[in-house]
Amino acid sequence: MKRRKKIAILGPIGNEIPPKKQGGIEWMVDYLTEGLIKKGYQVLLFAPRSTRTSADLVPVGPKPLVEYKILPEYEMARKLRIELSMLTNMLMEVVKKKKEIGIIFNHTVSGGMFSSLEKLLNIPVFHILHLPLFKELAKVFRESNARLIAISNRQRNVFPNLNYQTTIYNGIDLKKFPLSKKPKDYFIFSGKIIPAKNPLDAIRAAKIAQKKIIIIGRIKNQEYFETKIKPLLNKNVVYLGEVSFSKAIELYKNAKAFLFPIQWPEPFGLVMIEAMASGTPVIAYPNGAIPEVIKDKKTGFIVRNKNEMAEAMKNISQIDRRECRKHVQENFTVEKMVDEYEKLIKKLL
């Protein structure tokens, strides 16, 4: 690959890049894109037209999926059909620009739609696994021998015999997260309001410990929110909705601890390193990559249930908030993340 060849990044289409409010994959794509440009690479970013970037933007739709409001009179599958249309547009635009491209990083969560892209274009394609694998998707990747990048080592355990090229941890811009050594008297939960993220156990633990909890995040399951979460809201259980990025940072740094009682195989957990970068320890259930991201009893506590979480909340003063920041600085910065991607690029140059 000659230097004149460009790095193609296939971005997520669900939310805007970078996100104005809370976001995960969108921040990783923004950090990677801007980081590679700073290193002197030319980058093509395939994403919705509203994306804000220093890269050469290749629009694949007018706006992110979240901004489409589907009226009840339309068929139930309309949003899925819009998503597939945007991903198809992305595929066609990549094919059009194949002579400009030297390497592709696929950050979409497309269900393997691009798994044969490398064979089609004869260009190295790396698929970043932002979500857990399942057997149908693993079969697609296995049969196409797609190059995979995991975002934690534990993510690879369920399907170990795939073509994993490396593990690259998510990273954040520490300059955006000021360290707070003196928190206020509340705890925080941040994430989608769905059973898998389990804000319900965070509330239950706070009630057992008799502590205040603030909950932030987009409601993705309205029935779950209405039946399980809303009835528990009061002056000590506060739901603020999906907040701006700056507001989230303010809430992180002033919290005594971040509660993360997830009930699914979390592939990484970006919110955990955002909290720890602010000096805020994390108390979490040991699912997925949690033991890989948190240092138990050093940057928080790994617990098994709401009662243990409540006990950890009472003992949170044992954790040195400076150690939380140091842990992120040593392992999960945007600079480290971009450097790992560059290693792959240089290997193929």
BALOBA-1460 file (C-alpha; in Angstrom, 3 decimals):
// residues 349
<rec num="1" residu="m" x="0.000" y="0.000" z="0.000"/>
<rec num="2" residu="k" x="1.504" y="3.316" z="-1.060"/>
<rec num="3" residu="r" x="1.214" y="6.387" z="1.114"/>
<rec num="4" residu="r" x="-1.148" y="8.023" z="-1.380"/>
<rec num="5" residu="k" x="-3.699" y="5.321" z="-0.572"/>
<rec num="6" residu="k" x="-6.287" y="6.414" z="1.968"/>
<rec num="7" residu="i" x="-7.554" y="4.843" z="5.167"/>
<rec num="8" residu="a" x="-11.277" y="4.106" z="4.873"/>
<rec num="9" residu="i" x="-13.337" y="4.100" z="8.054"/>
<rec num="10" residu="l" x="-16.881" y="2.769" z="7.858"/>
<rec num="11" residu="g" x="-18.657" y="4.630" z="10.633"/>
<rec num="12" residu="p" x="-21.786" y="3.743" z="12.590"/>
<rec num="13" residu="i" x="-25.015" y="5.151" z="11.170"/>
<rec num="14" residu="g" x="-27.189" y="4.993" z="14.271"/>
<rec num="15" residu="n" x="-26.114" y="8.247" z="15.926"/>
<rec num="16" residu="e" x="-24.235" y="11.392" z="14.948"/>
<rec num="17" residu="i" x="-20.415" y="11.543" z="14.870"/>
<rec num="18" residu="p" x="-19.222" y="12.867" z="17.252"/>
<rec num="19" residu="p" x="-22.285" y="12.547" z="19.474"/>
<rec num="20" residu="k" x="-23.707" y="15.684" z="21.055"/>
<rec num="21" residu="k" x="-25.092" y="13.575" z="23.862"/>
<rec num="22" residu="q" x="-23.978" y="10.251" z="25.281"/>
<rec num="23" residu="g" x="-22.354" y="7.884" z="22.814"/>
<rec num="24" residu="g" x="-19.910" y="5.010" z="22.502"/>
<rec num="25" residu="i" x="-18.894" y="3.750" z="19.071"/>
<rec num="26" residu="e" x="-19.337" y="7.263" z="17.664"/>
<rec num="27" residu="w" x="-16.643" y="8.633" z="19.988"/>
<rec num="28" residu="m" x="-14.264" y="5.813" z="19.103"/>
<rec num="29" residu="v" x="-14.672" y="6.518" z="15.386"/>
<rec num="30" residu="d" x="-14.215" y="10.260" z="15.913"/>
<rec num="31" residu="y" x="-11.085" y="9.735" z="18.042"/>
<rec num="32" residu="l" x="-9.602" y="7.261" z="15.567"/>
<rec num="33" residu="t" x="-10.340" y="9.432" z="12.538"/>
<rec num="34" residu="e" x="-8.892" y="12.616" z="14.018"/>
<rec num="35" residu="g" x="-5.937" y="10.722" z="15.516"/>
<rec num="36" residu="l" x="-4.925" y="9.200" z="12.191"/>
<rec num="37" residu="i" x="-5.249" y="12.567" z="10.446"/>
<rec num="38" residu="k" x="-2.934" y="14.115" z="13.057"/>
<rec num="39" residu="k" x="-0.408" y="11.389" z="12.233"/>
<rec num="40" residu="g" x="-0.491" y="12.432" z="8.581"/>
<rec num="41" residu="y" x="-2.829" y="9.841" z="7.085"/>
<rec num="42" residu="q" x="-5.543" y="10.659" z="4.569"/>
<rec num="43" residu="v" x="-8.858" y="9.332" z="5.818"/>
<rec num="44" residu="l" x="-12.157" y="8.660" z="4.073"/>
<rec num="45" residu="l" x="-15.003" y="8.508" z="6.594"/>
<rec num="46" residu="f" x="-18.199" y="6.853" z="5.356"/>
<rec num="47" residu="a" x="-21.003" y="8.176" z="7.548"/>
<rec num="48" residu="p" x="-24.235" y="10.237" z="7.503"/>
<rec num="49" residu="r" x="-23.995" y="13.676" z="5.884"/>
<rec num="50" residu="s" x="-24.454" y="15.499" z="9.236"/>
<rec num="51" residu="t" x="-21.122" y="14.079" z="10.525"/>
<rec num="52" residu="r" x="-18.574" y="16.660" z="11.721"/>
<rec num="53" residu="t" x="-15.049" y="15.553" z="10.799"/>
<rec num="54" residu="s" x="-11.650" y="16.626" z="9.486"/>
<rec num="55" residu="a" x="-11.637" y="13.595" z="7.186"/>
<rec num="56" residu="d" x="-12.957" y="13.444" z="3.628"/>
<rec num="57" residu="l" x="-16.590" y="12.655" z="4.367"/>
<rec num="58" residu="v" x="-18.396" y="10.238" z="2.064"/>
<rec num="59" residu="p" x="-22.118" y="10.658" z="2.882"/>
<rec num="60" residu="v" x="-24.209" y="7.483" z="3.030"/>
<rec num="61" residu="g" x="-27.454" y="9.150" z="4.075"/>
<rec num="62" residu="p" x="-28.754" y="12.579" z="5.077"/>
<rec num="63" residu="k" x="-28.877" y="11.956" z="8.846"/>
<rec num="64" residu="p" x="-28.243" y="9.245" z="11.448"/>
<rec num="65" residu="l" x="-30.842" y="6.577" z="12.071"/>
<rec num="66" residu="v" x="-31.841" y="7.950" z="15.470"/>
<rec num="67" residu="e" x="-33.218" y="11.105" z="13.824"/>
<rec num="68" residu="y" x="-35.731" y="9.224" z="11.687"/>
<rec num="69" residu="k" x="-39.176" y="9.386" z="13.278"/>
<rec num="70" residu="i" x="-41.269" y="6.495" z="12.090"/>
<rec num="71" residu="l" x="-44.989" y="7.178" z="12.321"/>
<rec num="72" residu="p" x="-47.301" y="4.406" z="13.606"/>
<rec num="73" residu="e" x="-49.102" y="4.116" z="10.278"/>
<rec num="74" residu="y" x="-45.904" y="2.934" z="8.590"/>
<rec num="75" residu="e" x="-44.943" y="-0.721" z="8.684"/>
<rec num="76" residu="m" x="-43.019" y="-1.896" z="11.764"/>
<rec num="77" residu="a" x="-39.897" y="-2.782" z="9.765"/>
<rec num="78" residu="r" x="-39.470" y="0.693" z="8.226"/>
<rec num="79" residu="k" x="-36.524" y="1.708" z="10.455"/>
<rec num="80" residu="l" x="-34.696" y="-1.548" z="9.707"/>
<rec num="81" residu="r" x="-35.265" y="-0.982" z="6.001"/>
<rec num="82" residu="i" x="-33.815" y="2.537" z="6.279"/>
<rec num="83" residu="e" x="-30.770" y="1.128" z="8.091"/>
<rec num="84" residu="l" x="-30.213" y="-1.509" z="5.413"/>
<rec num="85" residu="s" x="-30.594" y="1.141" z="2.702"/>
<rec num="86" residu="m" x="-27.909" y="3.303" z="4.323"/>
<rec num="87" residu="l" x="-25.551" y="0.356" z="4.716"/>
<rec num="88" residu="t" x="-26.126" y="-0.568" z="1.059"/>
<rec num="89" residu="n" x="-25.316" y="3.024" z="0.081"/>
<rec num="90" residu="m" x="-22.129" y="2.714" z="2.114"/>
<rec num="91" residu="l" x="-21.162" y="-0.472" z="0.322"/>
<rec num="92" residu="m" x="-21.740" y="1.121" z="-3.084"/>
<rec num="93" residu="e" x="-19.691" y="4.210" z="-2.160"/>
<rec num="94" residu="v" x="-16.790" y="2.030" z="-0.978"/>
<rec num="95" residu="v" x="-16.830" y="0.135" z="-4.273"/>
<rec num="96" residu="k" x="-16.814" y="3.446" z="-6.184"/>
<rec num="97" residu="k" x="-13.721" y="4.628" z="-4.294"/>
<rec num="98" residu="k" x="-11.841" y="1.320" z="-4.135"/>
<rec num="99" residu="k" x="-8.878" y="2.640" z="-6.173"/>
<rec num="100" residu="e" x="-8.253" y="5.336" z="-3.534"/>
<rec num="101" residu="i" x="-8.349" y="2.971" z="-0.561"/>
<rec num="102" residu="g" x="-5.484" y="0.994" z="0.950"/>
<rec num="103" residu="i" x="-7.107" y="-0.396" z="4.101"/>
<rec num="104" residu="i" x="-10.614" y="-0.445" z="5.591"/>
<rec num="105" residu="f" x="-11.699" y="-0.360" z="9.239"/>
<rec num="106" residu="n" x="-15.334" y="-1.404" z="9.585"/>
<rec num="107" residu="h" x="-16.907" y="0.160" z="12.675"/>
<rec num="108" residu="t" x="-20.503" y="-0.501" z="11.653"/>
<rec num="109" residu="v" x="-22.589" y="-3.021" z="13.550"/>
<rec num="110" residu="s" x="-23.844" y="-4.413" z="10.257"/>
<rec num="111" residu="g" x="-24.323" y="-8.056" z="11.181"/>
<rec num="112" residu="g" x="-21.595" y="-9.273" z="8.834"/>
<rec num="113" residu="m" x="-22.930" y="-7.442" z="5.782"/>
<rec num="114" residu="f" x="-19.353" y="-6.425" z="4.864"/>
<rec num="115" residu="s" x="-17.686" y="-9.731" z="5.793"/>
<rec num="116" residu="s" x="-16.764" y="-10.567" z="2.162"/>
<rec num="117" residu="l" x="-15.690" y="-7.025" z="1.264"/>
<rec num="118" residu="e" x="-11.983" y="-7.927" z="1.345"/>
<rec num="119" residu="k" x="-12.458" y="-10.715" z="-1.202"/>
<rec num="120" residu="l" x="-14.619" y="-8.450" z="-3.342"/>
<rec num="121" residu="l" x="-12.177" y="-5.523" z="-3.449"/>
<rec num="122" residu="n" x="-8.818" y="-7.209" z="-2.696"/>
<rec num="123" residu="i" x="-8.268" y="-4.599" z="0.043"/>
<rec num="124" residu="p" x="-7.509" y="-5.534" z="3.690"/>
<rec num="125" residu="v" x="-10.662" y="-5.089" z="5.787"/>
<rec num="126" residu="f" x="-10.714" y="-5.174" z="9.589"/>
<rec num="127" residu="h" x="-14.041" y="-5.613" z="11.375"/>
<rec num="128" residu="i" x="-14.152" y="-4.082" z="14.855"/>
<rec num="129" residu="l" x="-16.360" y="-6.068" z="17.242"/>
<rec num="130" residu="h" x="-18.182" y="-3.365" z="19.184"/>
<rec num="131" residu="l" x="-20.937" y="-5.801" z="20.200"/>
<rec num="132" residu="p" x="-20.864" y="-9.419" z="21.431"/>
<rec num="133" residu="l" x="-20.730" y="-12.157" z="18.817"/>
<rec num="134" residu="f" x="-23.501" y="-14.712" z="18.396"/>
<rec num="135" residu="k" x="-23.447" y="-18.048" z="16.567"/>
<rec num="136" residu="e" x="-25.059" y="-16.864" z="13.316"/>
<rec num="137" residu="l" x="-22.662" y="-13.925" z="12.976"/>
<rec num="138" residu="a" x="-19.670" y="-16.022" z="14.035"/>
<rec num="139" residu="k" x="-20.550" y="-18.459" z="11.244"/>
<rec num="140" residu="v" x="-20.534" y="-15.626" z="8.686"/>
<rec num="141" residu="f" x="-17.134" y="-14.373" z="9.862"/>
<rec num="142" residu="r" x="-15.709" y="-17.900" z="9.968"/>
<rec num="143" residu="e" x="-16.800" y="-18.799" z="6.459"/>
<rec num="144" residu="s" x="-15.466" y="-15.527" z="5.023"/>
<rec num="145" residu="n" x="-12.285" y="-15.717" z="7.157"/>
<rec num="146" residu="a" x="-12.854" y="-12.039" z="7.974"/>
<rec num="147" residu="r" x="-10.134" y="-10.183" z="9.887"/>
<rec num="148" residu="l" x="-11.504" y="-9.281" z="13.317"/>
<rec num="149" residu="i" x="-10.404" y="-6.755" z="15.938"/>
<rec num="150" residu="a" x="-11.727" y="-7.432" z="19.428"/>
<rec num="151" residu="i" x="-12.113" y="-4.617" z="21.954"/>
<rec num="152" residu="s" x="-11.284" y="-6.910" z="24.879"/>
<rec num="153" residu="n" x="-9.615" y="-10.301" z="25.204"/>
<rec num="154" residu="r" x="-12.597" y="-11.781" z="27.015"/>
<rec num="155" residu="q" x="-14.778" y="-10.943" z="24.036"/>
<rec num="156" residu="r" x="-12.870" y="-13.603" z="22.076"/>
<rec num="157" residu="n" x="-13.530" y="-16.449" z="24.510"/>
<rec num="158" residu="v" x="-16.993" y="-17.451" z="23.288"/>
<rec num="159" residu="f" x="-15.853" y="-18.036" z="19.671"/>
<rec num="160" residu="p" x="-12.076" y="-18.487" z="19.950"/>
<rec num="161" residu="n" x="-11.444" y="-20.007" z="16.502"/>
<rec num="162" residu="l" x="-12.140" y="-16.940" z="14.380"/>
<rec num="163" residu="n" x="-9.576" y="-14.823" z="12.517"/>
<rec num="164" residu="y" x="-8.755" y="-12.379" z="15.320"/>
<rec num="165" residu="q" x="-5.932" y="-10.057" z="14.273"/>
<rec num="166" residu="t" x="-5.496" y="-8.272" z="17.596"/>
<rec num="167" residu="t" x="-7.265" y="-6.718" z="20.563"/>
<rec num="168" residu="i" x="-7.476" y="-2.930" z="20.685"/>
<rec num="169" residu="y" x="-8.967" y="-1.380" z="23.796"/>
<rec num="170" residu="n" x="-11.214" y="1.636" z="23.511"/>
<rec num="171" residu="g" x="-9.534" y="4.897" z="24.478"/>
<rec num="172" residu="i" x="-10.667" y="8.316" z="25.605"/>
<rec num="173" residu="d" x="-9.289" y="11.851" z="25.478"/>
<rec num="174" residu="l" x="-8.142" y="12.482" z="29.052"/>
<rec num="175" residu="k" x="-8.175" y="16.240" z="28.443"/>
<rec num="176" residu="k" x="-11.976" y="16.044" z="28.345"/>
<rec num="177" residu="f" x="-12.194" y="14.410" z="31.783"/>
<rec num="178" residu="p" x="-10.915" y="16.512" z="34.704"/>
<rec num="179" residu="l" x="-9.954" y="14.632" z="37.860"/>
<rec num="180" residu="s" x="-12.150" y="15.229" z="40.897"/>
<rec num="181" residu="k" x="-10.719" y="14.245" z="44.279"/>
<rec num="182" residu="k" x="-13.715" y="15.396" z="46.344"/>
<rec num="183" residu="p" x="-17.013" y="13.958" z="45.097"/>
<rec num="184" residu="k" x="-20.507" y="14.945" z="46.145"/>
<rec num="185" residu="d" x="-22.891" y="12.672" z="48.017"/>
<rec num="186" residu="y" x="-24.454" y="10.607" z="45.215"/>
<rec num="187" residu="f" x="-23.786" y="7.600" z="43.000"/>
<rec num="188" residu="i" x="-24.404" y="7.347" z="39.261"/>
<rec num="189" residu="f" x="-25.628" y="4.903" z="36.623"/>
<rec num="190" residu="s" x="-25.154" y="5.688" z="32.933"/>
<rec num="191" residu="g" x="-26.324" y="3.572" z="30.018"/>
<rec num="192" residu="k" x="-29.266" y="2.601" z="27.863"/>
<rec num="193" residu="i" x="-32.409" y="1.986" z="29.900"/>
<rec num="194" residu="i" x="-32.806" y="-1.700" z="29.073"/>
<rec num="195" residu="p" x="-32.805" y="-4.903" z="31.169"/>
<rec num="196" residu="a" x="-29.322" y="-5.933" z="29.928"/>
<rec num="197" residu="k" x="-27.761" y="-2.768" z="31.380"/>
<rec num="198" residu="n" x="-29.793" y="-3.382" z="34.551"/>
<rec num="199" residu="p" x="-30.357" y="0.083" z="36.075"/>
<rec num="200" residu="l" x="-32.921" y="-1.659" z="38.294"/>
<rec num="201" residu="d" x="-30.236" y="-3.370" z="40.405"/>
<rec num="202" residu="a" x="-28.322" y="-0.084" z="40.651"/>
<rec num="203" residu="i" x="-31.461" y="1.484" z="42.158"/>
<rec num="204" residu="r" x="-32.031" y="-1.476" z="44.472"/>
<rec num="205" residu="a" x="-28.434" y="-1.346" z="45.706"/>
<rec num="206" residu="a" x="-28.705" y="2.393" z="46.355"/>
<rec num="207" residu="k" x="-31.889" y="1.814" z="48.347"/>
<rec num="208" residu="i" x="-30.237" y="-0.910" z="50.443"/>
<rec num="209" residu="a" x="-27.243" y="1.344" z="51.105"/>
<rec num="210" residu="q" x="-29.562" y="4.327" z="51.696"/>
<rec num="211" residu="k" x="-27.684" y="6.425" z="49.138"/>
<rec num="212" residu="k" x="-28.801" y="8.815" z="46.411"/>
<rec num="213" residu="i" x="-28.463" y="7.669" z="42.807"/>
<rec num="214" residu="i" x="-28.644" y="9.636" z="39.561"/>
<rec num="215" residu="i" x="-29.510" y="7.758" z="36.372"/>
<rec num="216" residu="i" x="-28.681" y="9.026" z="32.871"/>
<rec num="217" residu="g" x="-29.210" y="7.406" z="29.494"/>
<rec num="218" residu="r" x="-31.623" y="6.984" z="26.612"/>
<rec num="219" residu="i" x="-34.771" y="4.906" z="27.130"/>
<rec num="220" residu="k" x="-34.520" y="2.035" z="24.643"/>
<rec num="221" residu="n" x="-37.225" y="-0.100" z="26.248"/>
<rec num="222" residu="q" x="-40.199" y="2.060" z="27.175"/>
<rec num="223" residu="e" x="-42.152" y="-0.745" z="28.835"/>
<rec num="224" residu="y" x="-39.179" y="-1.625" z="31.059"/>
<rec num="225" residu="f" x="-38.809" y="2.021" z="32.066"/>
<rec num="226" residu="e" x="-42.521" y="2.508" z="32.776"/>
<rec num="227" residu="t" x="-42.998" y="-0.696" z="34.780"/>
<rec num="228" residu="k" x="-39.628" y="-1.186" z="36.514"/>
<rec num="229" residu="i" x="-37.819" y="2.152" z="36.791"/>
<rec num="230" residu="k" x="-40.353" y="4.973" z="36.842"/>
<rec num="231" residu="p" x="-42.273" y="3.682" z="39.920"/>
<rec num="232" residu="l" x="-39.025" y="3.835" z="41.949"/>
<rec num="233" residu="l" x="-38.142" y="7.448" z="41.109"/>
<rec num="234" residu="n" x="-38.130" y="9.960" z="43.968"/>
<rec num="235" residu="k" x="-35.850" y="12.614" z="45.440"/>
<rec num="236" residu="n" x="-33.132" y="9.996" z="46.045"/>
<rec num="237" residu="v" x="-33.609" y="8.123" z="42.743"/>
<rec num="238" residu="v" x="-33.320" y="10.724" z="40.002"/>
<rec num="239" residu="y" x="-33.617" y="10.064" z="36.265"/>
<rec num="240" residu="l" x="-32.238" y="12.868" z="34.070"/>
<rec num="241" residu="g" x="-32.714" y="11.260" z="30.646"/>
<rec num="242" residu="e" x="-30.035" y="11.354" z="27.970"/>
<rec num="243" residu="v" x="-27.758" y="14.275" z="28.800"/>
<rec num="244" residu="s" x="-25.134" y="16.234" z="26.879"/>
<rec num="245" residu="f" x="-21.541" y="14.997" z="26.860"/>
<rec num="246" residu="s" x="-20.423" y="17.916" z="29.045"/>
<rec num="247" residu="k" x="-23.220" y="17.251" z="31.551"/>
<rec num="248" residu="a" x="-22.288" y="13.566" z="31.705"/>
<rec num="249" residu="i" x="-18.668" y="14.467" z="32.487"/>
<rec num="250" residu="e" x="-19.812" y="16.787" z="35.279"/>
<rec num="251" residu="l" x="-21.990" y="14.049" z="36.762"/>
<rec num="252" residu="y" x="-19.229" y="11.444" z="36.501"/>
<rec num="253" residu="k" x="-16.586" y="13.476" z="38.278"/>
<rec num="254" residu="n" x="-18.839" y="14.467" z="41.177"/>
<rec num="255" residu="a" x="-20.174" y="10.964" z="41.864"/>
<rec num="256" residu="k" x="-18.847" y="8.798" z="44.685"/>
<rec num="257" residu="a" x="-18.902" y="5.776" z="42.380"/>
<rec num="258" residu="f" x="-20.259" y="4.533" z="39.083"/>
<rec num="259" residu="l" x="-22.659" y="1.565" z="39.346"/>
<rec num="260" residu="f" x="-22.577" y="-0.937" z="36.478"/>
<rec num="261" residu="p" x="-24.631" y="-4.075" z="37.316"/>
<rec num="262" residu="i" x="-24.775" y="-5.366" z="33.745"/>
<rec num="263" residu="q" x="-26.519" y="-8.637" z="32.876"/>
<rec num="264" residu="w" x="-24.965" y="-9.273" z="29.465"/>
<rec num="265" residu="p" x="-21.434" y="-10.082" z="28.159"/>
<rec num="266" residu="e" x="-20.235" y="-6.474" z="27.987"/>
<rec num="267" residu="p" x="-17.528" y="-6.342" z="25.280"/>
<rec num="268" residu="f" x="-15.766" y="-3.377" z="26.921"/>
<rec num="269" residu="g" x="-17.785" y="-0.690" z="28.721"/>
<rec num="270" residu="l" x="-16.654" y="2.771" z="27.625"/>
<rec num="271" residu="v" x="-18.589" y="4.473" z="30.432"/>
<rec num="272" residu="m" x="-16.377" y="2.744" z="32.988"/>
<rec num="273" residu="i" x="-13.175" y="4.343" z="31.725"/>
<rec num="274" residu="e" x="-14.929" y="7.703" z="31.374"/>
<rec num="275" residu="a" x="-15.874" y="7.487" z="35.047"/>
<rec num="276" residu="m" x="-12.448" y="6.294" z="36.208"/>
<rec num="277" residu="a" x="-10.717" y="9.029" z="34.195"/>
<rec num="278" residu="s" x="-12.678" y="11.501" z="36.329"/>
<rec num="279" residu="g" x="-11.441" y="9.752" z="39.476"/>
<rec num="280" residu="t" x="-14.725" y="7.941" z="40.035"/>
<rec num="281" residu="p" x="-14.427" y="4.250" z="41.012"/>
<rec num="282" residu="v" x="-16.641" y="1.620" z="39.388"/>
<rec num="283" residu="i" x="-18.728" y="-1.022" z="41.134"/>
<rec num="284" residu="a" x="-19.787" y="-3.674" z="38.621"/>
<rec num="285" residu="y" x="-20.987" y="-7.220" z="38.095"/>
<rec num="286" residu="p" x="-18.282" y="-9.532" z="36.651"/>
<rec num="287" residu="n" x="-19.823" y="-10.049" z="33.203"/>
<rec num="288" residu="g" x="-17.946" y="-9.809" z="29.916"/>
<rec num="289" residu="a" x="-14.867" y="-7.586" z="29.972"/>
<rec num="290" residu="i" x="-15.473" y="-6.096" z="33.421"/>
<rec num="291" residu="p" x="-12.531" y="-7.913" z="35.125"/>
<rec num="292" residu="e" x="-10.311" y="-6.755" z="32.243"/>
<rec num="293" residu="v" x="-11.213" y="-3.072" z="32.623"/>
<rec num="294" residu="i" x="-11.546" y="-2.668" z="36.401"/>
<rec num="295" residu="k" x="-8.796" y="-3.492" z="38.895"/>
<rec num="296" residu="d" x="-10.776" y="-5.010" z="41.735"/>
<rec num="297" residu="k" x="-10.220" y="-3.218" z="45.049"/>
<rec num="298" residu="k" x="-7.890" y="-0.738" z="43.280"/>
<rec num="299" residu="t" x="-10.149" y="1.208" z="40.899"/>
<rec num="300" residu="g" x="-13.460" y="-0.106" z="42.213"/>
<rec num="301" residu="f" x="-15.144" y="-3.341" z="43.256"/>
<rec num="302" residu="i" x="-16.346" y="-6.354" z="41.287"/>
<rec num="303" residu="v" x="-19.441" y="-7.734" z="43.010"/>
<rec num="304" residu="r" x="-21.982" y="-10.487" z="42.339"/>
<rec num="305" residu="n" x="-25.338" y="-9.025" z="43.357"/>
<rec num="306" residu="k" x="-27.174" y="-5.943" z="44.609"/>
<rec num="307" residu="n" x="-26.395" y="-6.692" z="48.269"/>
<rec num="308" residu="e" x="-22.670" y="-6.866" z="47.583"/>
<rec num="309" residu="m" x="-22.989" y="-3.704" z="45.495"/>
<rec num="310" residu="a" x="-24.636" y="-1.907" z="48.407"/>
<rec num="311" residu="e" x="-21.833" y="-3.040" z="50.728"/>
<rec num="312" residu="a" x="-19.213" y="-1.821" z="48.265"/>
<rec num="313" residu="m" x="-20.969" y="1.552" z="48.118"/>
<rec num="314" residu="k" x="-20.526" y="1.893" z="51.863"/>
<rec num="315" residu="n" x="-16.800" y="1.093" z="51.538"/>
<rec num="316" residu="i" x="-16.073" y="3.217" z="48.485"/>
<rec num="317" residu="s" x="-13.829" y="5.610" z="50.425"/>
<rec num="318" residu="q" x="-11.233" y="2.810" z="50.457"/>
<rec num="319" residu="i" x="-10.549" y="3.479" z="46.758"/>
<rec num="320" residu="d" x="-7.988" y="6.159" z="45.884"/>
<rec num="321" residu="r" x="-9.538" y="8.267" z="43.130"/>
<rec num="322" residu="r" x="-6.065" y="9.124" z="41.798"/>
<rec num="323" residu="e" x="-5.476" y="5.403" z="41.145"/>
<rec num="324" residu="c" x="-8.603" y="5.335" z="38.979"/>
<rec num="325" residu="r" x="-7.256" y="8.146" z="36.821"/>
<rec num="326" residu="k" x="-3.799" y="6.545" z="36.665"/>
<rec num="327" residu="h" x="-5.274" y="3.220" z="35.536"/>
<rec num="328" residu="v" x="-6.987" y="4.876" z="32.565"/>
<rec num="329" residu="q" x="-3.899" y="6.931" z="31.752"/>
<rec num="330" residu="e" x="-1.771" y="3.788" z="31.573"/>
<rec num="331" residu="n" x="-4.185" y="1.615" z="29.600"/>
<rec num="332" residu="f" x="-7.111" y="3.360" z="27.934"/>
<rec num="333" residu="t" x="-6.132" y="6.625" z="26.265"/>
<rec num="334" residu="v" x="-7.033" y="7.674" z="22.736"/>
<rec num="335" residu="e" x="-3.311" y="7.925" z="21.950"/>
<rec num="336" residu="k" x="-2.767" y="4.267" z="22.836"/>
<rec num="337" residu="m" x="-5.789" y="3.240" z="20.802"/>
<rec num="338" residu="v" x="-4.681" y="5.141" z="17.685"/>
<rec num="339" residu="d" x="-1.134" y="3.774" z="18.028"/>
<rec num="340" residu="e" x="-2.510" y="0.220" z="17.977"/>
<rec num="341" residu="y" x="-4.449" y="0.902" z="14.788"/>
<rec num="342" residu="e" x="-1.344" y="2.441" z="13.244"/>
<rec num="343" residu="k" x="0.583" y="-0.770" z="13.918"/>
<rec num="344" residu="l" x="-1.850" y="-2.601" z="11.654"/>
<rec num="345" residu="i" x="-1.551" y="0.085" z="8.982"/>
<rec num="346" residu="k" x="2.261" y="0.004" z="9.036"/>
<rec num="347" residu="k" x="2.247" y="-3.780" z="8.891"/>
<rec num="348" residu="l" x="0.429" y="-3.569" z="5.563"/>
<rec num="349" residu="l" x="2.232" y="-0.549" z="4.120"/>
